[in-house]
Every structure is written in structure tokens, then in C-alpha cells.
Amino acid sequence: LSNKTLYPNLESVVMAGHSAGGQIMQRFALFSTRAKGGSRDLGLDLKFYVANPSSTTYLGPERPVQAPERDCAFCINSTIESQEW
């Protein structure tokens, strides 16, 4: 894709992944050296869209933790809104 003879007008590439593909896209976006400014820069504007990965790469010490148990019948499901960060 970085061959300007074959693709003279190509300026940007969008890479997308869903579920397991989203996990791969996230890791590729985090650790790739192909984006602008990387050591192996393709000279293209790379954009990454990650959708619904079943796991997330955390770069810092912050992690979601289970909220304290609640004593009510409708609080049996744990959702992202009930998590503490």
C-alpha cells in the first residue's frame, strides 16, 4: 500500500476489527511501528477502529473492580455502569 507508483493518491487507510479482530486491531494499533512517526512509517495516515473486543489492553495500573455487593433483588447483574475504576 505504500507503493506510490501503484497507489499515487492513497493518503489514508482505515483498519477495523470486531470481536477477536477488534483485539488484534487494538494490539496492532498500540504496538505497530507502521503509523506516522513510527520507525517503519508507511507515509500513510492509519486509522484504527476497534469494535466489541472481548478483552482490552490496559497500559496503566487502573482496572475495573466489582462494585460492593448490594442487597436488592434487581442488582444481580454486573454491568459496566456498576463498576468502580
N, CA, C and O of each residue as an XYZ file, in Angstrom:
340
protein
N       0.805     -1.203      0.000
C       0.000      0.000      0.000
C       0.845      1.263      0.000
O       0.373      2.323     -0.410
N       2.068      1.163      0.447
C       2.909      2.353      0.498
C       3.614      2.619     -0.831
O       4.374      3.581     -0.948
N       3.368      1.776     -1.828
C       3.970      1.969     -3.146
C       3.226      3.075     -3.886
O       2.105      2.867     -4.350
N       3.843      4.243     -3.997
C       3.196      5.405     -4.621
C       3.027      5.238     -6.124
O       2.243      5.965     -6.734
N       3.743      4.298     -6.738
C       3.563      4.041     -8.166
C       2.227      3.336     -8.403
O       1.501      3.658     -9.344
N       1.913      2.365     -7.530
C       0.650      1.633     -7.668
C      -0.544      2.413     -7.125
O      -1.643      2.333     -7.675
N      -0.333      3.163     -6.054
C      -1.411      3.889     -5.385
C      -1.000      5.353     -5.193
O      -0.731      5.767     -4.065
N      -0.946      6.136     -6.260
C      -0.424      7.505     -6.153
C      -1.292      8.442     -5.307
O      -0.770      9.410     -4.754
N      -2.571      8.190     -5.194
C      -3.469      9.093     -4.464
C      -3.849      8.593     -3.071
O      -4.615      9.248     -2.364
N      -3.324      7.456     -2.682
C      -3.661      6.894     -1.372
C      -2.992      7.696     -0.265
O      -1.768      7.813     -0.222
N      -3.801      8.242      0.623
C      -3.281      9.055      1.718
C      -3.563      8.458      3.084
O      -2.807      8.685      4.028
N      -4.658      7.688      3.200
C      -5.006      7.123      4.496
C      -5.612      5.740      4.331
O      -6.181      5.399      3.294
N      -5.467      4.952      5.399
C      -6.008      3.588      5.433
C      -6.759      3.424      6.744
O      -6.260      3.795      7.807
N      -7.960      2.868      6.663
C      -8.752      2.584      7.854
C      -8.724      1.080      8.077
O      -9.055      0.298      7.185
N      -8.325      0.690      9.275
C      -8.298     -0.719      9.640
C      -9.319     -0.921     10.748
O      -9.322     -0.188     11.737
N     -10.184     -1.913     10.585
C     -11.254     -2.140     11.554
C     -11.288     -3.610     11.954
O     -10.925     -4.494     11.178
N     -11.733     -3.846     13.178
C     -11.864     -5.215     13.645
C     -12.993     -5.324     14.646
O     -13.216     -4.418     15.449
N     -13.704     -6.436     14.594
C     -14.815     -6.694     15.511
C     -14.519     -7.965     16.285
O     -14.024     -8.939     15.718
N     -14.818     -7.960     17.567
C     -14.633     -9.107     18.456
C     -13.155     -9.496     18.515
O     -12.331     -8.691     18.947
N     -12.807    -10.697     18.096
C     -11.394    -11.096     18.122
C     -10.570    -10.221     17.190
O      -9.408     -9.929     17.474
N     -11.164     -9.803     16.082
C     -10.488     -8.875     15.175
C     -10.255     -7.529     15.832
O      -9.265     -6.856     15.546
N     -11.177     -7.129     16.726
C     -11.002     -5.898     17.484
C      -9.827     -5.994     18.435
O      -9.098     -5.020     18.623
N      -9.636     -7.156     19.036
C      -8.483     -7.369     19.910
C      -7.188     -7.241     19.115
O      -6.232     -6.610     19.567
N      -7.164     -7.836     17.945
C      -5.973     -7.766     17.098
C      -5.718     -6.333     16.656
O      -4.579     -5.868     16.691
N      -6.766     -5.625     16.240
C      -6.605     -4.229     15.817
C      -6.084     -3.367     16.953
O      -5.218     -2.517     16.743
N      -6.610     -3.581     18.166
C      -6.165     -2.780     19.303
C      -4.680     -3.007     19.557
O      -3.932     -2.049     19.752
N      -4.258     -4.229     19.556
C      -2.845     -4.534     19.806
C      -1.966     -4.036     18.670
O      -0.868     -3.534     18.910
N      -2.435     -4.170     17.440
C      -1.667     -3.665     16.301
C      -1.528     -2.145     16.390
O      -0.449     -1.601     16.153
N      -2.618     -1.466     16.730
C      -2.580     -0.005     16.855
C      -1.629      0.427     17.969
O      -0.913      1.418     17.826
N      -1.621     -0.305     19.062
C      -0.766      0.053     20.196
C       0.717     -0.187     19.922
O       1.559      0.606     20.342
N       1.037     -1.257     19.230
C       2.433     -1.676     19.134
C       3.037     -1.605     17.739
O       4.205     -1.951     17.559
N       2.267     -1.164     16.750
C       2.791     -1.087     15.390
C       3.759      0.077     15.234
O       3.579      1.137     15.833
N       4.765     -0.130     14.438
C       5.706      0.942     14.104
C       5.417      1.500     12.711
O       6.193      2.298     12.185
N       4.290      1.075     12.112
C       3.951      1.479     10.745
C       3.212      2.811     10.665
O       3.146      3.405      9.589
N       2.662      3.288     11.758
C       1.919      4.553     11.738
C       2.889      5.722     11.592
O       4.098      5.573     11.773
N       2.332      6.895     11.258
C       3.175      8.081     11.088
C       4.011      8.333     12.327
O       3.504      8.309     13.449
N       5.282      8.572     12.118
C       6.192      8.826     13.228
C       6.847      7.568     13.767
O       7.787      7.651     14.557
N       6.360      6.393     13.348
C       6.962      5.139     13.800
C       8.270      4.869     13.085
O       8.585      5.519     12.088
N       9.021      3.927     13.584
C      10.326      3.637     12.994
C      10.217      3.038     11.591
O      11.169      3.105     10.813
N       9.066      2.456     11.267
C       8.834      1.894      9.929
C       7.622      2.565      9.290
O       6.752      1.892      8.737
N       7.572      3.873      9.367
C       6.472      4.708      8.865
C       6.175      4.403      7.397
O       7.076      4.424      6.558
N       4.900      4.117      7.093
C       4.478      3.868      5.717
C       4.210      5.154      4.949
O       4.032      5.126      3.731
N       4.181      6.273      5.647
C       3.853      7.528      4.991
C       2.365      7.681      4.743
O       1.947      8.514      3.939
N       1.564      6.877      5.435
C       0.105      6.918      5.304
C      -0.512      7.278      6.647
O       0.060      7.009      7.704
N      -1.679      7.886      6.588
C      -2.435      8.155      7.803
C      -3.234      6.899      8.134
O      -4.222      6.599      7.464
N      -2.816      6.163      9.161
C      -3.514      4.938      9.557
C      -4.514      5.248     10.652
O      -4.189      5.914     11.635
N      -5.743      4.758     10.475
C      -6.787      4.906     11.485
C      -7.250      3.510     11.879
O      -7.388      2.624     11.036
N      -7.488      3.331     13.175
C      -7.893      2.024     13.688
C      -9.243      2.150     14.379
O      -9.447      3.041     15.203
N     -10.158      1.256     14.041
C     -11.469      1.214     14.685
C     -11.635     -0.168     15.323
O     -11.620     -1.192     14.641
N     -11.792     -0.168     16.630
C     -11.928     -1.399     17.400
C     -13.371     -1.504     17.878
O     -13.890     -0.576     18.499
N     -14.017     -2.629     17.592
C     -15.415     -2.808     17.996
C     -15.579     -4.090     18.806
O     -15.219     -5.176     18.352
N     -16.120     -3.950     19.995
C     -16.517     -5.065     20.847
C     -15.450     -6.133     21.080
O     -15.727     -7.318     20.896
N     -14.246     -5.748     21.479
C     -13.277     -6.793     21.810
C     -13.678     -7.466     23.125
O     -14.226     -6.813     24.013
N     -13.409     -8.754     23.252
C     -13.774     -9.439     24.496
C     -12.761     -9.187     25.598
O     -13.013     -9.507     26.759
N     -11.607     -8.611     25.240
C     -10.629     -8.204     26.243
C     -10.004     -6.890     25.789
O     -10.037     -6.541     24.609
N      -9.438     -6.175     26.748
C      -8.867     -4.864     26.473
C      -7.441     -4.818     26.991
O      -7.136     -5.375     28.046
N      -6.579     -4.161     26.254
C      -5.202     -3.984     26.696
C      -5.134     -2.741     27.565
O      -5.492     -1.650     27.123
N      -4.679     -2.900     28.789
C      -4.532     -1.775     29.715
C      -3.068     -1.354     29.747
O      -2.182     -2.192     29.916
N      -2.815     -0.066     29.586
C      -1.446      0.425     29.601
C      -1.050      1.013     30.947
O       0.123      1.310     31.177
N      -2.016      1.182     31.832
C      -1.749      1.739     33.151
C      -2.231      0.795     34.232
O      -2.736     -0.287     33.932
N      -2.084      1.188     35.482
C      -2.476      0.316     36.593
C      -3.979      0.297     36.872
O      -4.442     -0.530     37.658
N      -4.754      1.192     36.245
C      -6.189      1.254     36.520
C      -6.901      0.050     35.918
O      -6.677     -0.301     34.759
N      -7.757     -0.575     36.713
C      -8.551     -1.720     36.264
C      -9.944     -1.605     36.873
O     -10.096     -1.095     37.983
N     -10.959     -2.074     36.154
C     -12.283     -2.093     36.771
C     -12.339     -3.156     37.868
O     -11.740     -4.225     37.741
N     -13.047     -2.858     38.922
C     -13.235     -3.822     40.010
C     -14.727     -3.985     40.265
O     -15.518     -3.086     39.980
N     -15.099     -5.126     40.799
C     -16.509     -5.361     41.099
C     -16.989     -4.374     42.155
O     -16.297     -4.112     43.140
N     -18.172     -3.834     41.939
C     -18.785     -2.961     42.942
C     -19.156     -3.805     44.151
O     -19.359     -5.012     44.019
N     -19.248     -3.194     45.323
C     -19.652     -3.950     46.516
C     -21.024     -4.608     46.313
O     -21.882     -4.086     45.601
N     -21.200     -5.737     46.942
C     -22.483     -6.435     46.845
C     -23.611     -5.552     47.359
O     -23.470     -4.861     48.367
N     -24.716     -5.588     46.655
C     -25.891     -4.827     47.071
C     -26.971     -5.805     47.495
O     -27.091     -6.897     46.941
N     -27.725     -5.416     48.449
C     -28.774     -6.284     48.956
C     -30.109     -5.892     48.332
O     -30.968     -5.303     48.989
N     -30.269     -6.226     47.060
C     -31.554     -5.950     46.410
C     -31.774     -6.963     45.293
O     -30.810     -7.471     44.719
N     -32.999     -7.253     44.988
C     -33.337     -8.293     44.022
C     -32.972     -7.904     42.590
O     -32.643     -8.779     41.789
N     -33.022     -6.619     42.248
C     -32.776     -6.222     40.863
C     -31.303     -5.926     40.585
O     -30.976     -5.532     39.465
N     -30.419     -6.094     41.535
C     -28.992     -5.794     41.353
C     -28.166     -7.064     41.166
O     -27.049     -7.145     41.677
N     -28.681     -8.043     40.457
C     -27.959     -9.303     40.341
C     -26.971     -9.315     39.182
O     -26.066    -10.149     39.164
N     -27.118     -8.416     38.217
C     -26.207     -8.387     37.089
C     -25.143     -7.321     37.280
O     -25.434     -6.224     37.755
N     -23.932     -7.636     36.916
C     -22.849     -6.671     36.960
C     -22.720     -6.032     35.578
O     -22.529     -6.738     34.588
N     -22.820     -4.740     35.502
C     -22.661     -4.030     34.227
C     -21.526     -3.045     34.368
O     -21.037     -2.801     35.472
N     -21.102     -2.476     33.247
C     -20.018     -1.509     33.278
C     -20.393     -0.289     34.125
O     -19.521      0.342     34.722
N     -21.673      0.039     34.179
C     -22.105      1.175     34.991
C     -21.942      0.906     36.483
O     -21.803      1.838     37.275
N     -21.959     -0.357     36.862
C     -21.858     -0.680     38.283
C     -20.410     -0.897     38.726
O     -20.161     -1.191     39.895
N     -19.469     -0.756     37.817
C     -18.059     -0.965     38.171
C     -17.441      0.294     38.745
O     -17.874      1.406     38.443
N     -16.436      0.113     39.566
C     -15.653      1.228     40.087
C     -14.291      1.198     39.417
O     -13.715      0.127     39.229
N     -13.766      2.376     39.052
C     -12.469      2.466     38.384
C     -11.491      3.140     39.289
O     -10.330      3.319     38.920
